[in-house]
């Protein structure tokens, strides 16, 4: 059982095994007694809270408000948008009995909320003055997955889903683009995960949408991870659920709607992109604990402990998310290894000799063991003031490392044989001129298990690399999670 993992295997040898070990060993999750579900432990929830705080602030800055809609969706509502329900049918879990009685109508457990929110918007929207509606909700959803792993794919997972309604197609298109860029900003400037933005292909589009856009990250094994999506729904859901309004010219019109979401998959991306053989490396802006203070106590350590507590109080007073590890019965070395494994960006070591000299040692988690600059000895009265600048350096360094990996593993080709070979080898994001035809994408998938990740226009060549037909866009292809 993963719960019993005691050591972290080398990351390069088997990313999947390493990933599972880190998730359980760092106490991010525990296995639940329900197949395909996990318990999010306090440290893992701390990561989620950082994601929520950073994204929620951005949502509110762009004019959105939070609300909450029901978990259960009547089947009669779900089936109104035929393409939508067909796309989600294999993943929907149903409630058929309640209170010991068979239900007269099945209730879907929320796989996504366009249906229930669209139903409510139809009641709330009567006039153009009621628009736009800009609402987000932080919720759990359920999708009946067969193969699961923590954060990346579970039956139940946490996410946010934004749902907006607009008077014009242009407003809806601007909203879709705006929220996609919010996700890019969060991924790159908070999670330190570089991404590619673009539109999904027709085959990869959200069921019921006119256009779906995504941010795509690249994992160390050469697989892509879809980390956030933004959907331009046109008037499809508005027609299905009668979200109509009287326009300024007195005509009756259907609203233009959008939806957009990011789940805890983003945490899975962060773990895989930044972690190393010692465990997690968490970017400071995402860290539940930015700095941990470890007193090195031998004999009568009262003076050291008092100084460590004073340092802890000073860190808290400076607004740093801090932890004092003064546990008895564990050696300093054990604590160092544990906090390294849990990815805390900075560690402060303080012993009796340090106290006599009026100094402490600052240790960076982003640097390799004994790498130049990993440790610095600083005066005790200056160390807290130095920490914010060092955290900024760590944040920047982690993103630069990840960006360098993405750049060197983004490969452009105009040769079909090379294209297929690179996909089979999981060489990274393979950039080609593409025709956008579903038949072409299906053929590539059959040959290599890879799909288009997203695309942008115009194409840099007139001919599709995959099939030889006329190219209409540039596309990134990769195998994916």
Secondary structure as UniProt FT lines:
FT   HELIX           2..4
FT   TURN            11..13
FT   HELIX           15..25
FT   TURN            26..27
FT   STRAND          29..31
FT   TURN            35..36
FT   STRAND          38..40
FT   HELIX           42..61
FT   TURN            62..63
FT   STRAND          65..66
FT   STRAND          72..74
FT   HELIX           75..78
FT   TURN            79..80
FT   HELIX           82..88
FT   HELIX           89..91
FT   STRAND          93..98
FT   TURN            99..100
FT   STRAND          101..109
FT   HELIX           114..124
FT   HELIX           128..130
FT   STRAND          133..142
FT   TURN            150..152
FT   STRAND          156..166
FT   HELIX           169..189
FT   STRAND          196..199
FT   TURN            202..204
FT   TURN            207..208
FT   STRAND          211..218
FT   TURN            220..221
FT   STRAND          224..232
FT   TURN            234..235
FT   HELIX           236..241
FT   STRAND          244..246
FT   TURN            248..249
FT   STRAND          252..254
FT   STRAND          256..263
FT   HELIX           265..274
FT   TURN            277..278
FT   HELIX           284..286
FT   STRAND          291..296
FT   HELIX           302..317
FT   TURN            318..319
FT   STRAND          322..324
FT   TURN            328..329
FT   HELIX           332..341
FT   TURN            342..343
FT   STRAND          346..351
FT   HELIX           352..357
FT   STRAND          359..364
FT   TURN            369..370
FT   TURN            372..373
FT   STRAND          375..379
FT   TURN            380..382
FT   HELIX           383..408
FT   STRAND          410..412
FT   HELIX           416..424
FT   TURN            425..426
FT   STRAND          429..434
FT   HELIX           438..448
FT   STRAND          451..456
FT   TURN            465..467
FT   STRAND          473..478
//
